[in-house]
Amino acid sequence: MAPRKRSPQPDLFGWSSASQAIQQFEPDQVRAATLQGVISKAMKLALAECGEDRATIARRMGDFLGERVSLHMLNAYVSEAATEKAVPLPRFIAFVQATGDMRLLNLIATPFDRLVVDRRCEGWIRAGQLAAAAREKQAELHATETEFNFALRMAKGAPQR
């Protein structure tokens, strides 16, 4: 009989900061006076770190949206000074897709006390949620049993402890 092939297991020791599930900007990197300033700084940083020139990113955004995105508009979106040129949501989504920088998604999620994580972590998150719920139910069961046992002792006339 041939040995069964094992399903591939993730390498628990293969973690590196480049492969972390929760990708976020350091607060100092994107600190600004306004939310629009934070978004512009984050986009500018993502643009600088993506390894592509601005014209390529503008073209990718346009391809994703099916419309032209000019280099001039992209430059306005990443400029903190151009406050009247806030990036529209569809173009922000296209920018995330074009740069591949998922930190931008967490920039949007964190004010709501949420995080964006890789889908591959969904099972671990669900397992953690179920374990937390089980611990809560176990504590509730223990408290109810303690209360019941106390009431039972009282009904039998046992001395209180």
GIHUHU-V844600 format. One record per residue. N is the residue number from 1. RES is the residue in three letters. OMEGA is omega in degrees with one decimal (none if undefined). Layout:
n | res | omega
N | RES | OMEGA
N | RES | OMEGA
This chain:
n | res | omega
1 | MET | -179.2
2 | ALA | 179.4
3 | PRO | 178.6
4 | ARG | 175.4
5 | LYS | 178.3
6 | ARG | 175.6
7 | SER | -178.2
8 | PRO | 178.7
9 | GLN | 176.1
10 | PRO | 179.3
11 | ASP | -177.4
12 | LEU | -178.4
13 | PHE | -177.6
14 | GLY | -178.1
15 | TRP | 170.4
16 | SER | -177.0
17 | SER | 179.7
18 | ALA | -177.2
19 | SER | -176.9
20 | GLN | -175.6
21 | ALA | -178.5
22 | ILE | -177.6
23 | GLN | -178.3
24 | GLN | 171.7
25 | PHE | 170.7
26 | GLU | -177.4
27 | PRO | 179.7
28 | ASP | -178.4
29 | GLN | -172.7
30 | VAL | -179.5
31 | ARG | 178.8
32 | ALA | -176.7
33 | ALA | -177.1
34 | THR | 176.4
35 | LEU | 177.8
36 | GLN | 177.4
37 | GLY | 177.7
38 | VAL | -179.4
39 | ILE | 179.7
40 | SER | 178.9
41 | LYS | -179.9
42 | ALA | 178.8
43 | MET | 179.3
44 | LYS | 178.5
45 | LEU | 178.3
46 | ALA | 179.0
47 | LEU | -179.0
48 | ALA | -174.6
49 | GLU | -173.5
50 | CYS | 177.8
51 | GLY | 178.5
52 | GLU | 177.3
53 | ASP | -175.3
54 | ARG | -179.6
55 | ALA | 178.4
56 | THR | 179.3
57 | ILE | 178.2
58 | ALA | 179.1
59 | ARG | 178.7
60 | ARG | 178.0
61 | MET | 179.0
62 | GLY | 178.2
63 | ASP | 180.0
64 | PHE | -176.1
65 | LEU | -175.1
66 | GLY | 178.7
67 | GLU | -178.2
68 | ARG | 170.8
69 | VAL | -176.6
70 | SER | 175.5
71 | LEU | 178.2
72 | HIS | 179.5
73 | MET | 178.3
74 | LEU | 178.1
75 | ASN | 177.9
76 | ALA | -179.3
77 | TYR | -176.8
78 | VAL | 179.2
79 | SER | 177.1
80 | GLU | -176.8
81 | ALA | -176.2
82 | ALA | -175.3
83 | THR | 179.5
84 | GLU | -178.2
85 | LYS | 178.2
86 | ALA | -178.0
87 | VAL | 175.1
88 | PRO | -176.7
89 | LEU | 179.4
90 | PRO | 178.6
91 | ARG | 174.6
92 | PHE | 178.2
93 | ILE | 177.9
94 | ALA | 178.0
95 | PHE | 177.8
96 | VAL | 179.8
97 | GLN | -176.8
98 | ALA | -179.5
99 | THR | -176.7
100 | GLY | -175.5
101 | ASP | -177.1
102 | MET | 176.4
103 | ARG | -179.8
104 | LEU | 178.9
105 | LEU | 178.3
106 | ASN | 175.1
107 | LEU | 179.3
108 | ILE | -174.5
109 | ALA | -172.0
110 | THR | 176.7
111 | PRO | 178.9
112 | PHE | -179.6
113 | ASP | 179.6
114 | ARG | 175.3
115 | LEU | 173.1
116 | VAL | -179.4
117 | VAL | 176.6
118 | ASP | 179.7
119 | ARG | -178.6
120 | ARG | 179.1
121 | CYS | -174.9
122 | GLU | 179.9
123 | GLY | 178.5
124 | TRP | 179.5
125 | ILE | 179.7
126 | ARG | 178.4
127 | ALA | 177.8
128 | GLY | 177.9
129 | GLN | 179.3
130 | LEU | 178.2
131 | ALA | 178.6
132 | ALA | 178.8
133 | ALA | 178.9
134 | ALA | 177.5
135 | ARG | 178.5
136 | GLU | 179.8
137 | LYS | 178.6
138 | GLN | 178.1
139 | ALA | 178.1
140 | GLU | 178.1
141 | LEU | 179.5
142 | HIS | 179.6
143 | ALA | 179.7
144 | THR | 178.2
145 | GLU | 178.7
146 | THR | 179.2
147 | GLU | -180.0
148 | PHE | -179.2
149 | ASN | 176.6
150 | PHE | 179.9
151 | ALA | 179.5
152 | LEU | 177.5
153 | ARG | 179.9
154 | MET | -179.8
155 | ALA | 179.8
156 | LYS | 178.9
157 | GLY | 179.2
158 | ALA | 178.4
159 | PRO | 179.1
160 | GLN | 176.0
161 | ARG | none
